[in-house]
Amino acid sequence: MLHVVLVEPEIAPNVGNIARTCAATGCRLHLVGPLGFRLDDRALRRAGVDYWDVVDWVRYRNWEEFRGNIGNKQMWLFTARGGQPYHRVPYRDEDCLVFGCESRGLPESLLAECRAWQVCIPLPSGKVRSLNLATAVGIAVLRALESLGRI
């Protein structure tokens, strides 16, 4: 199983869409707070459609609580600021695909701590700095599953 980790997500519909992706692909969703919305948010439920009951998800107060509970799983930190291209990563079962919030991405302190694990999704046009969070998660999850021979 792959793990999708959202660090301080801000936009409920993005998280709802990501939850739906996790339900469709069998990934566990980790929500690391603080969150920029309430979990009973109508937009969150609507974006996840009626799949929330089949989403395997866990909520954490902060990054430290997440790290204390995840063990020694490999983490790949997705960032628009560099790193190796996502399609060259040697994904393994139980890896964590880690994404930051929509407005700021992952905290600089976390990126500095984990430089070797940084991954990017190259954007060939150069006209935008990053993709929508739900789009980036979908791309990363499907690539990781493909490399694991699951699709």
VEXKOLVEX-323541 format. One record per atom (N, C-alpha, C): x, y, z; residue in three letters; residue number from 1; atom name. Coordinates in nm, 4 decimals. Example, Ala and Ser with C-alpha at 12.3 -4.5 7.8 and 13.67 -1.06 7.14 Angstrom:
NODE      east     north        up  code  pos  site
NODE    1.3190   -0.5690    0.7800   ala    1     N
NODE    1.2300   -0.4500    0.7800   ala    1    CA
NODE    1.3200   -0.3300    0.7800   ala    1     C
NODE    1.2850   -0.2250    0.7080   ser    2     N
NODE    1.3670   -0.1060    0.7140   ser    2    CA
NODE    1.2900    0.0030    0.7870   ser    2     C
***
This chain:
NODE      east     north        up  code  pos  site
NODE    0.0841   -0.1176    0.0000   met    1     N
NODE    0.0000    0.0000    0.0000   met    1    CA
NODE    0.0888    0.1243    0.0000   met    1     C
NODE    0.0516    0.2219   -0.0795   leu    2     N
NODE    0.1177    0.3514   -0.0780   leu    2    CA
NODE    0.0460    0.4429    0.0204   leu    2     C
NODE    0.1191    0.5430    0.0680   his    3     N
NODE    0.0647    0.6403    0.1618   his    3    CA
NODE    0.0722    0.7787    0.0990   his    3     C
NODE   -0.0404    0.8477    0.0948   val    4     N
NODE   -0.0461    0.9854    0.0468   val    4    CA
NODE   -0.0544    1.0736    0.1707   val    4     C
NODE    0.0420    1.1631    0.1842   val    5     N
NODE    0.0523    1.2483    0.3026   val    5    CA
NODE    0.0326    1.3929    0.2610   val    5     C
NODE   -0.0677    1.4586    0.3185   leu    6     N
NODE   -0.0937    1.6000    0.2918   leu    6    CA
NODE   -0.0572    1.6793    0.4165   leu    6     C
NODE    0.0417    1.7656    0.4035   val    7     N
NODE    0.0889    1.8465    0.5161   val    7    CA
NODE    0.0217    1.9832    0.5113   val    7     C
NODE   -0.0614    2.0089    0.6095   glu    8     N
NODE   -0.1324    2.1353    0.6271   glu    8    CA
NODE   -0.2131    2.1779    0.5035   glu    8     C
NODE   -0.2942    2.0881    0.4477   pro    9     N
NODE   -0.3753    2.1262    0.3304   pro    9    CA
NODE   -0.4741    2.2361    0.3677   pro    9     C
NODE   -0.5042    2.3212    0.2694   glu   10     N
NODE   -0.5870    2.4388    0.2951   glu   10    CA
NODE   -0.7239    2.4353    0.2288   glu   10     C
NODE   -0.7379    2.3604    0.1197   ile   11     N
NODE   -0.8583    2.3706    0.0374   ile   11    CA
NODE   -0.9366    2.2390    0.0406   ile   11     C
NODE   -1.0542    2.2439    0.1011   ala   12     N
NODE   -1.1360    2.1240    0.1197   ala   12    CA
NODE   -1.1637    2.0479   -0.0098   ala   12     C
NODE   -1.2036    2.1136   -0.1194   pro   13     N
NODE   -1.2312    2.0365   -0.2410   pro   13    CA
NODE   -1.1089    1.9594   -0.2929   pro   13     C
NODE   -0.9891    2.0156   -0.2778   asn   14     N
NODE   -0.8688    1.9414   -0.3172   asn   14    CA
NODE   -0.8556    1.8131   -0.2361   asn   14     C
NODE   -0.8745    1.8240   -0.1067   val   15     N
NODE   -0.8623    1.7066   -0.0205   val   15    CA
NODE   -0.9712    1.6052   -0.0522   val   15     C
NODE   -1.0904    1.6517   -0.0814   gly   16     N
NODE   -1.1974    1.5604   -0.1209   gly   16    CA
NODE   -1.1625    1.4838   -0.2481   gly   16     C
NODE   -1.1061    1.5542   -0.3456   asn   17     N
NODE   -1.0640    1.4878   -0.4693   asn   17    CA
NODE   -0.9509    1.3888   -0.4438   asn   17     C
NODE   -0.8579    1.4253   -0.3577   ile   18     N
NODE   -0.7468    1.3352   -0.3242   ile   18    CA
NODE   -0.7993    1.2134   -0.2491   ile   18     C
NODE   -0.8949    1.2327   -0.1617   ala   19     N
NODE   -0.9553    1.1190   -0.0911   ala   19    CA
NODE   -1.0189    1.0226   -0.1905   ala   19     C
NODE   -1.0840    1.0773   -0.2906   arg   20     N
NODE   -1.1453    0.9931   -0.3940   arg   20    CA
NODE   -1.0377    0.9155   -0.4702   arg   20     C
NODE   -0.9264    0.9793   -0.5024   thr   21     N
NODE   -0.8142    0.9107   -0.5675   thr   21    CA
NODE   -0.7621    0.7983   -0.4791   thr   21     C
NODE   -0.7494    0.8246   -0.3507   cys   22     N
NODE   -0.7025    0.7215   -0.2572   cys   22    CA
NODE   -0.7999    0.6048   -0.2506   cys   22     C
NODE   -0.9281    0.6328   -0.2489   ala   23     N
NODE   -1.0277    0.5251   -0.2471   ala   23    CA
NODE   -1.0174    0.4407   -0.3734   ala   23     C
NODE   -0.9942    0.5061   -0.4876   ala   24     N
NODE   -0.9878    0.4351   -0.6154   ala   24    CA
NODE   -0.8608    0.3524   -0.6314   ala   24     C
NODE   -0.7536    0.3918   -0.5623   thr   25     N
NODE   -0.6243    0.3267   -0.5828   thr   25    CA
NODE   -0.5770    0.2434   -0.4644   thr   25     C
NODE   -0.6511    0.2465   -0.3540   gly   26     N
NODE   -0.6121    0.1681   -0.2373   gly   26    CA
NODE   -0.5008    0.2291   -0.1550   gly   26     C
NODE   -0.4783    0.3593   -0.1695   cys   27     N
NODE   -0.3756    0.4276   -0.0902   cys   27    CA
NODE   -0.4349    0.4739    0.0425   cys   27     C
NODE   -0.3511    0.4804    0.1442   arg   28     N
NODE   -0.3940    0.5369    0.2724   arg   28    CA
NODE   -0.3660    0.6866    0.2692   arg   28     C
NODE   -0.4619    0.7661    0.3130   leu   29     N
NODE   -0.4502    0.9114    0.3162   leu   29    CA
NODE   -0.4164    0.9563    0.4581   leu   29     C
NODE   -0.3115    1.0373    0.4696   his   30     N
NODE   -0.2692    1.0936    0.5981   his   30    CA
NODE   -0.2874    1.2446    0.5914   his   30     C
NODE   -0.3683    1.3004    0.6792   leu   31     N
NODE   -0.3909    1.4445    0.6864   leu   31    CA
NODE   -0.3142    1.4983    0.8057   leu   31     C
NODE   -0.2124    1.5796    0.7787   val   32     N
NODE   -0.1256    1.6338    0.8824   val   32    CA
NODE   -0.1612    1.7802    0.9042   val   32     C
NODE   -0.2035    1.8140    1.0249   gly   33     N
NODE   -0.2505    1.9479    1.0561   gly   33    CA
NODE   -0.1393    2.0456    1.0870   gly   33     C
NODE   -0.1810    2.1683    1.1076   pro   34     N
NODE   -0.3203    2.2107    1.1112   pro   34    CA
NODE   -0.3820    2.2167    0.9711   pro   34     C
NODE   -0.5116    2.1843    0.9663   leu   35     N
NODE   -0.5849    2.1871    0.8399   leu   35    CA
NODE   -0.6459    2.3254    0.8198   leu   35     C
NODE   -0.6618    2.3652    0.6943   gly   36     N
NODE   -0.7193    2.4950    0.6626   gly   36    CA
NODE   -0.8704    2.4916    0.6469   gly   36     C
NODE   -0.9348    2.3876    0.6962   phe   37     N
NODE   -1.0797    2.3699    0.6834   phe   37    CA
NODE   -1.1233    2.2723    0.7915   phe   37     C
NODE   -1.2524    2.2632    0.8095   arg   38     N
NODE   -1.3078    2.1663    0.9046   arg   38    CA
NODE   -1.3367    2.0358    0.8325   arg   38     C
NODE   -1.3220    1.9257    0.9022   leu   39     N
NODE   -1.3456    1.7953    0.8395   leu   39    CA
NODE   -1.4926    1.7708    0.8083   leu   39     C
NODE   -1.5821    1.8482    0.8662   asp   40     N
NODE   -1.7229    1.8336    0.8325   asp   40    CA
NODE   -1.7645    1.9339    0.7243   asp   40     C
NODE   -1.6666    1.9952    0.6602   asp   41     N
NODE   -1.6898    2.0929    0.5545   asp   41    CA
NODE   -1.7704    2.0304    0.4410   asp   41     C
NODE   -1.8751    2.0989    0.3976   arg   42     N
NODE   -1.9621    2.0492    0.2906   arg   42    CA
NODE   -1.8847    2.0282    0.1604   arg   42     C
NODE   -1.7926    2.1200    0.1300   ala   43     N
NODE   -1.7132    2.1085    0.0066   ala   43    CA
NODE   -1.6233    1.9857    0.0112   ala   43     C
NODE   -1.5729    1.9531    0.1289   leu   44     N
NODE   -1.4896    1.8334    0.1445   leu   44    CA
NODE   -1.5712    1.7085    0.1140   leu   44     C
NODE   -1.6893    1.6994    0.1707   arg   45     N
NODE   -1.7766    1.5835    0.1461   arg   45    CA
NODE   -1.8184    1.5765   -0.0004   arg   45     C
NODE   -1.8532    1.6907   -0.0574   arg   46     N
NODE   -1.8999    1.6921   -0.1961   arg   46    CA
NODE   -1.7893    1.6484   -0.2926   arg   46     C
NODE   -1.6675    1.6968   -0.2723   ala   47     N
NODE   -1.5575    1.6606   -0.3623   ala   47    CA
NODE   -1.5216    1.5127   -0.3502   ala   47     C
NODE   -1.5381    1.4565   -0.2312   gly   48     N
NODE   -1.5099    1.3141   -0.2115   gly   48    CA
NODE   -1.6264    1.2263   -0.2520   gly   48     C
NODE   -1.7333    1.2892   -0.2963   val   49     N
NODE   -1.8582    1.2247   -0.3370   val   49    CA
NODE   -1.9024    1.1306   -0.2242   val   49     C
NODE   -1.9394    1.0098   -0.2571   asp   50     N
NODE   -1.9859    0.9184   -0.1534   asp   50    CA
NODE   -1.8804    0.8130   -0.1208   asp   50     C
NODE   -1.7526    0.8492   -0.1372   tyr   51     N
NODE   -1.6447    0.7534   -0.1165   tyr   51    CA
NODE   -1.5778    0.7632    0.0196   tyr   51     C
NODE   -1.6147    0.8587    0.1024   trp   52     N
NODE   -1.5461    0.8757    0.2301   trp   52    CA
NODE   -1.5523    0.7505    0.3170   trp   52     C
NODE   -1.6598    0.6738    0.3045   asp   53     N
NODE   -1.6708    0.5532    0.3879   asp   53    CA
NODE   -1.5745    0.4432    0.3448   asp   53     C
NODE   -1.5138    0.4532    0.2267   val   54     N
NODE   -1.4164    0.3526    0.1832   val   54    CA
NODE   -1.2740    0.4081    0.1774   val   54     C
NODE   -1.2558    0.5325    0.2201   val   55     N
NODE   -1.1215    0.5910    0.2251   val   55    CA
NODE   -1.0547    0.5474    0.3545   val   55     C
NODE   -0.9335    0.4954    0.3413   asp   56     N
NODE   -0.8508    0.4589    0.4561   asp   56    CA
NODE   -0.7704    0.5836    0.4921   asp   56     C
NODE   -0.8104    0.6544    0.5974   trp   57     N
NODE   -0.7436    0.7799    0.6294   trp   57    CA
NODE   -0.7171    0.7954    0.7779   trp   57     C
NODE   -0.6132    0.8753    0.8058   val   58     N
NODE   -0.5704    0.9027    0.9429   val   58    CA
NODE   -0.5413    1.0517    0.9530   val   58     C
NODE   -0.5743    1.1105    1.0668   arg   59     N
NODE   -0.5473    1.2532    1.0886   arg   59    CA
NODE   -0.4455    1.2684    1.2003   arg   59     C
NODE   -0.3537    1.3640    1.1834   tyr   60     N
NODE   -0.2500    1.3943    1.2824   tyr   60    CA
NODE   -0.2545    1.5432    1.3140   tyr   60     C
NODE   -0.2244    1.5768    1.4380   arg   61     N
NODE   -0.2235    1.7179    1.4787   arg   61    CA
NODE   -0.1146    1.7976    1.4073   arg   61     C
NODE    0.0034    1.7327    1.3857   asn   62     N
NODE    0.1170    1.8036    1.3268   asn   62    CA
NODE    0.2171    1.7030    1.2687   asn   62     C
NODE    0.3236    1.7555    1.2091   trp   63     N
NODE    0.4254    1.6720    1.1451   trp   63    CA
NODE    0.4930    1.5789    1.2461   trp   63     C
NODE    0.5206    1.6282    1.3637   glu   64     N
NODE    0.5870    1.5471    1.4653   glu   64    CA
NODE    0.5033    1.4250    1.5035   glu   64     C
NODE    0.3747    1.4439    1.5178   glu   65     N
NODE    0.2871    1.3305    1.5493   glu   65    CA
NODE    0.2863    1.2294    1.4336   glu   65     C
NODE    0.2803    1.2792    1.3106   phe   66     N
NODE    0.2855    1.1903    1.1944   phe   66    CA
NODE    0.4151    1.1102    1.1952   phe   66     C
NODE    0.5290    1.1793    1.2088   arg   67     N
NODE    0.6597    1.1116    1.2077   arg   67    CA
NODE    0.6709    1.0083    1.3191   arg   67     C
NODE    0.6126    1.0353    1.4320   gly   68     N
NODE    0.6158    0.9414    1.5433   gly   68    CA
NODE    0.5325    0.8170    1.5193   gly   68     C
NODE    0.4413    0.8227    1.4251   asn   69     N
NODE    0.3517    0.7097    1.3991   asn   69    CA
NODE    0.3798    0.6346    1.2691   asn   69     C
NODE    0.4632    0.6892    1.1831   ile   70     N
NODE    0.4803    0.6294    1.0504   ile   70    CA
NODE    0.5958    0.5288    1.0444   ile   70     C
NODE    0.6812    0.5275    1.1444   gly   71     N
NODE    0.7932    0.4327    1.1433   gly   71    CA
NODE    0.9022    0.4755    1.0476   gly   71     C
NODE    0.9688    0.3791    0.9873   asn   72     N
NODE    1.0819    0.4073    0.8989   asn   72    CA
NODE    1.0457    0.4004    0.7513   asn   72     C
NODE    0.9241    0.4322    0.7175   lys   73     N
NODE    0.8826    0.4276    0.5768   lys   73    CA
NODE    0.9589    0.5324    0.4953   lys   73     C
NODE    0.9890    0.4967    0.3708   gln   74     N
NODE    1.0538    0.5907    0.2783   gln   74    CA
NODE    0.9564    0.7027    0.2447   gln   74     C
NODE    1.0052    0.8262    0.2497   met   75     N
NODE    0.9225    0.9407    0.2144   met   75    CA
NODE    0.9778    1.0079    0.0903   met   75     C
NODE    0.8895    1.0444    0.0000   trp   76     N
NODE    0.9229    1.1217   -0.1187   trp   76    CA
NODE    0.8490    1.2536   -0.1075   trp   76     C
NODE    0.9227    1.3640   -0.0956   leu   77     N
NODE    0.8653    1.4956   -0.0749   leu   77    CA
NODE    0.8500    1.5668   -0.2091   leu   77     C
NODE    0.7261    1.5871   -0.2506   phe   78     N
NODE    0.6981    1.6515   -0.3784   phe   78    CA
NODE    0.7028    1.8027   -0.3611   phe   78     C
NODE    0.7839    1.8665   -0.4451   thr   79     N
NODE    0.8015    2.0106   -0.4359   thr   79    CA
NODE    0.8252    2.0704   -0.5740   thr   79     C
NODE    0.7771    2.1908   -0.5934   ala   80     N
NODE    0.7996    2.2621   -0.7190   ala   80    CA
NODE    0.9397    2.3243   -0.7210   ala   80     C
NODE    1.0127    2.3138   -0.6093   arg   81     N
NODE    1.1429    2.3798   -0.5962   arg   81    CA
NODE    1.2608    2.2921   -0.6366   arg   81     C
NODE    1.2362    2.1781   -0.6952   gly   82     N
NODE    1.3487    2.0967   -0.7407   gly   82    CA
NODE    1.3385    1.9522   -0.6989   gly   82     C
NODE    1.4508    1.8839   -0.7065   gly   83     N
NODE    1.4526    1.7422   -0.6736   gly   83    CA
NODE    1.4552    1.6575   -0.7990   gly   83     C
NODE    1.4620    1.5287   -0.7799   gln   84     N
NODE    1.4656    1.4389   -0.8947   gln   84    CA
NODE    1.3260    1.4257   -0.9561   gln   84     C
NODE    1.3188    1.4038   -1.0868   pro   85     N
NODE    1.1883    1.3884   -1.1509   pro   85    CA
NODE    1.1126    1.2673   -1.0956   pro   85     C
NODE    0.9835    1.2845   -1.0735   tyr   86     N
NODE    0.8985    1.1830   -1.0110   tyr   86    CA
NODE    0.9021    1.0492   -1.0840   tyr   86     C
NODE    0.9246    1.0494   -1.2129   his   87     N
NODE    0.9212    0.9249   -1.2895   his   87    CA
NODE    1.0527    0.8463   -1.2792   his   87     C
NODE    1.1519    0.9006   -1.2115   arg   88     N
NODE    1.2798    0.8303   -1.1927   arg   88    CA
NODE    1.2979    0.7756   -1.0515   arg   88     C
NODE    1.1981    0.7910   -0.9701   val   89     N
NODE    1.2049    0.7474   -0.8301   val   89    CA
NODE    1.1860    0.5962   -0.8209   val   89     C
NODE    1.2670    0.5278   -0.7400   pro   90     N
NODE    1.2501    0.3831   -0.7211   pro   90    CA
NODE    1.1444    0.3537   -0.6135   pro   90     C
NODE    1.0192    0.3704   -0.6473   tyr   91     N
NODE    0.9106    0.3515   -0.5505   tyr   91    CA
NODE    0.9066    0.2072   -0.5010   tyr   91     C
NODE    0.8676    0.1939   -0.3732   arg   92     N
NODE    0.8504    0.0626   -0.3115   arg   92    CA
NODE    0.7180    0.0615   -0.2349   arg   92     C
NODE    0.6706   -0.0582   -0.2106   asp   93     N
NODE    0.5493   -0.0734   -0.1306   asp   93    CA
NODE    0.5702   -0.0053    0.0042   asp   93     C
NODE    0.4689    0.0614    0.0553   glu   94     N
NODE    0.4684    0.1323    0.1830   glu   94    CA
NODE    0.5361    0.2687    0.1787   glu   94     C
NODE    0.5799    0.3158    0.0612   asp   95     N
NODE    0.6375    0.4497    0.0514   asp   95    CA
NODE    0.5316    0.5553    0.0812   asp   95     C
NODE    0.5790    0.6699    0.1291   cys   96     N
NODE    0.4938    0.7853    0.1558   cys   96    CA
NODE    0.5198    0.8924    0.0509   cys   96     C
NODE    0.4146    0.9358   -0.0161   leu   97     N
NODE    0.4222    1.0455   -0.1117   leu   97    CA
NODE    0.3718    1.1691   -0.0383   leu   97     C
NODE    0.4605    1.2629   -0.0105   val   98     N
NODE    0.4320    1.3747    0.0793   val   98    CA
NODE    0.4151    1.5037   -0.0005   val   98     C
NODE    0.3050    1.5746    0.0261   phe   99     N
NODE    0.2716    1.6981   -0.0444   phe   99    CA
NODE    0.2418    1.8079    0.0561   phe   99     C
NODE    0.2796    1.9305    0.0214   gly  100     N
NODE    0.2537    2.0447    0.1079   gly  100    CA
NODE    0.1237    2.1140    0.0758   gly  100     C
NODE    0.1001    2.2235    0.1455   cys  101     N
NODE   -0.0250    2.2980    0.1273   cys  101    CA
NODE   -0.0245    2.3724   -0.0058   cys  101     C
NODE   -0.1422    2.4117   -0.0468   glu  102     N
NODE   -0.1628    2.4718   -0.1781   glu  102    CA
NODE   -0.0897    2.6050   -0.1960   glu  102     C
NODE   -0.0829    2.6874   -0.0934   ser  103     N
NODE   -0.0252    2.8217   -0.1111   ser  103    CA
NODE    0.1262    2.8275   -0.0903   ser  103     C
NODE    0.1814    2.7386   -0.0075   arg  104     N
NODE    0.3234    2.7473    0.0262   arg  104    CA
NODE    0.4038    2.6215   -0.0025   arg  104     C
NODE    0.3381    2.5119   -0.0310   gly  105     N
NODE    0.4102    2.3863   -0.0472   gly  105    CA
NODE    0.4571    2.3323    0.0875   gly  105     C
NODE    0.5613    2.2524    0.0852   leu  106     N
NODE    0.6148    2.1955    0.2090   leu  106    CA
NODE    0.6998    2.2988    0.2829   leu  106     C
NODE    0.7003    2.2929    0.4160   pro  107     N
NODE    0.7823    2.3875    0.4928   pro  107    CA
NODE    0.9304    2.3745    0.4570   pro  107     C
NODE    0.9975    2.4872    0.4508   glu  108     N
NODE    1.1406    2.4897    0.4172   glu  108    CA
NODE    1.2225    2.4045    0.5142   glu  108     C
NODE    1.1853    2.4052    0.6410   ser  109     N
NODE    1.2590    2.3251    0.7400   ser  109    CA
NODE    1.2512    2.1758    0.7074   ser  109     C
NODE    1.1373    2.1305    0.6620   leu  110     N
NODE    1.1207    1.9902    0.6246   leu  110    CA
NODE    1.2009    1.9582    0.4985   leu  110     C
NODE    1.1971    2.0478    0.4013   leu  111     N
NODE    1.2735    2.0263    0.2786   leu  111    CA
NODE    1.4239    2.0231    0.3082   leu  111     C
NODE    1.4704    2.1100    0.3971   ala  112     N
NODE    1.6127    2.1128    0.4325   ala  112    CA
NODE    1.6548    1.9835    0.5014   ala  112     C
NODE    1.5660    1.9284    0.5820   glu  113     N
NODE    1.5936    1.8043    0.6553   glu  113    CA
NODE    1.5973    1.6831    0.5615   glu  113     C
NODE    1.5260    1.6892    0.4509   cys  114     N
NODE    1.5073    1.5730    0.3643   cys  114    CA
NODE    1.5446    1.6022    0.2193   cys  114     C
NODE    1.6582    1.6642    0.1953   arg  115     N
NODE    1.6976    1.7025    0.0586   arg  115    CA
NODE    1.7044    1.5839   -0.0373   arg  115     C
NODE    1.7551    1.4701    0.0080   ala  116     N
NODE    1.7729    1.3542   -0.0797   ala  116    CA
NODE    1.6407    1.2927   -0.1236   ala  116     C
NODE    1.5320    1.3261   -0.0581   trp  117     N
NODE    1.4027    1.2655   -0.0873   trp  117    CA
NODE    1.3109    1.3579   -0.1662   trp  117     C
NODE    1.3620    1.4697   -0.2147   gln  118     N
NODE    1.2784    1.5654   -0.2859   gln  118    CA
NODE    1.2530    1.5207   -0.4292   gln  118     C
NODE    1.1289    1.5377   -0.4701   val  119     N
NODE    1.0829    1.4935   -0.6015   val  119    CA
NODE    1.0064    1.6085   -0.6661   val  119     C
NODE    1.0184    1.6199   -0.7977   cys  120     N
NODE    0.9413    1.7221   -0.8677   cys  120    CA
NODE    0.8658    1.6600   -0.9853   cys  120     C
NODE    0.7620    1.7280   -1.0256   ile  121     N
NODE    0.6895    1.6929   -1.1476   ile  121    CA
NODE    0.7273    1.8013   -1.2485   ile  121     C
NODE    0.8147    1.7684   -1.3453   pro  122     N
NODE    0.8586    1.8706   -1.4408   pro  122    CA
NODE    0.7407    1.9290   -1.5198   pro  122     C
NODE    0.7432    2.0584   -1.5387   leu  123     N
NODE    0.6394    2.1279   -1.6138   leu  123    CA
NODE    0.7054    2.1888   -1.7375   leu  123     C
NODE    0.6893    2.1245   -1.8531   pro  124     N
NODE    0.7645    2.1630   -1.9723   pro  124    CA
NODE    0.7376    2.3034   -2.0269   pro  124     C
NODE    0.6206    2.3583   -2.0055   ser  125     N
NODE    0.5915    2.4886   -2.0661   ser  125    CA
NODE    0.6650    2.6016   -1.9949   ser  125     C
NODE    0.6924    2.5851   -1.8656   gly  126     N
NODE    0.7567    2.6908   -1.7894   gly  126    CA
NODE    0.6662    2.8098   -1.7615   gly  126     C
NODE    0.5374    2.7983   -1.7934   lys  127     N
NODE    0.4453    2.9110   -1.7782   lys  127    CA
NODE    0.3732    2.9131   -1.6436   lys  127     C
NODE    0.3783    2.8015   -1.5706   val  128     N
NODE    0.3193    2.7955   -1.4369   val  128    CA
NODE    0.4224    2.7360   -1.3425   val  128     C
NODE    0.4143    2.7723   -1.2149   arg  129     N
NODE    0.5153    2.7236   -1.1201   arg  129    CA
NODE    0.4789    2.5890   -1.0582   arg  129     C
NODE    0.3488    2.5541   -1.0592   ser  130     N
NODE    0.3104    2.4268   -0.9985   ser  130    CA
NODE    0.1721    2.3852   -1.0468   ser  130     C
NODE    0.1395    2.2587   -1.0220   leu  131     N
NODE    0.0085    2.2036   -1.0556   leu  131    CA
NODE   -0.0853    2.2155   -0.9363   leu  131     C
NODE   -0.2133    2.2010   -0.9617   asn  132     N
NODE   -0.3105    2.1897   -0.8543   asn  132    CA
NODE   -0.2728    2.0688   -0.7689   asn  132     C
NODE   -0.2913    2.0781   -0.6394   leu  133     N
NODE   -0.2520    1.9719   -0.5475   leu  133    CA
NODE   -0.3161    1.8379   -0.5830   leu  133     C
NODE   -0.4449    1.8360   -0.6105   ala  134     N
NODE   -0.5126    1.7101   -0.6425   ala  134    CA
NODE   -0.4585    1.6502   -0.7727   ala  134     C
NODE   -0.4249    1.7349   -0.8684   thr  135     N
NODE   -0.3673    1.6871   -0.9939   thr  135    CA
NODE   -0.2300    1.6253   -0.9695   thr  135     C
NODE   -0.1469    1.6938   -0.8919   ala  136     N
NODE   -0.0125    1.6435   -0.8614   ala  136    CA
NODE   -0.0183    1.5088   -0.7893   ala  136     C
NODE   -0.1100    1.4966   -0.6938   val  137     N
NODE   -0.1239    1.3698   -0.6220   val  137    CA
NODE   -0.1653    1.2594   -0.7181   val  137     C
NODE   -0.2604    1.2867   -0.8050   gly  138     N
NODE   -0.3047    1.1862   -0.9014   gly  138    CA
NODE   -0.1919    1.1393   -0.9915   gly  138     C
NODE   -0.1134    1.2326   -1.0418   ile  139     N
NODE    0.0006    1.1974   -1.1267   ile  139    CA
NODE    0.0987    1.1099   -1.0508   ile  139     C
NODE    0.1334    1.1509   -0.9298   ala  140     N
NODE    0.2331    1.0783   -0.8501   ala  140    CA
NODE    0.1852    0.9390   -0.8121   ala  140     C
NODE    0.0620    0.9274   -0.7678   val  141     N
NODE    0.0081    0.7977   -0.7267   val  141    CA
NODE    0.0054    0.7002   -0.8435   val  141     C
NODE   -0.0444    0.7453   -0.9569   leu  142     N
NODE   -0.0527    0.6543   -1.0714   leu  142    CA
NODE    0.0853    0.6122   -1.1204   leu  142     C
NODE    0.1820    0.7022   -1.1174   arg  143     N
NODE    0.3177    0.6661   -1.1568   arg  143    CA
NODE    0.3779    0.5652   -1.0593   arg  143     C
NODE    0.3602    0.5886   -0.9301   ala  144     N
NODE    0.4146    0.4959   -0.8303   ala  144    CA
NODE    0.3498    0.3578   -0.8449   ala  144     C
NODE    0.2193    0.3531   -0.8625   leu  145     N
NODE    0.1508    0.2259   -0.8791   leu  145    CA
NODE    0.1958    0.1548   -1.0068   leu  145     C
NODE    0.2160    0.2310   -1.1119   glu  146     N
NODE    0.2648    0.1723   -1.2376   glu  146    CA
NODE    0.4032    0.1117   -1.2177   glu  146     C
NODE    0.4915    0.1823   -1.1485   ser  147     N
NODE    0.6268    0.1309   -1.1289   ser  147    CA
NODE    0.6273    0.0073   -1.0385   ser  147     C
NODE    0.5256   -0.0047   -0.9543   leu  148     N
NODE    0.5121   -0.1233   -0.8676   leu  148    CA
NODE    0.4393   -0.2381   -0.9378   leu  148     C
NODE    0.3978   -0.2159   -1.0633   gly  149     N
NODE    0.3291   -0.3197   -1.1400   gly  149    CA
NODE    0.1848   -0.3413   -1.0991   gly  149     C
NODE    0.1233   -0.2391   -1.0392   arg  150     N
NODE   -0.0156   -0.2540   -0.9928   arg  150    CA
NODE   -0.1182   -0.1993   -1.0896   arg  150     C
NODE   -0.0734   -0.1333   -1.1951   ile  151     N
NODE   -0.1664   -0.0893   -1.2998   ile  151    CA
NODE   -0.1012   -0.1128   -1.4348   ile  151     C
***
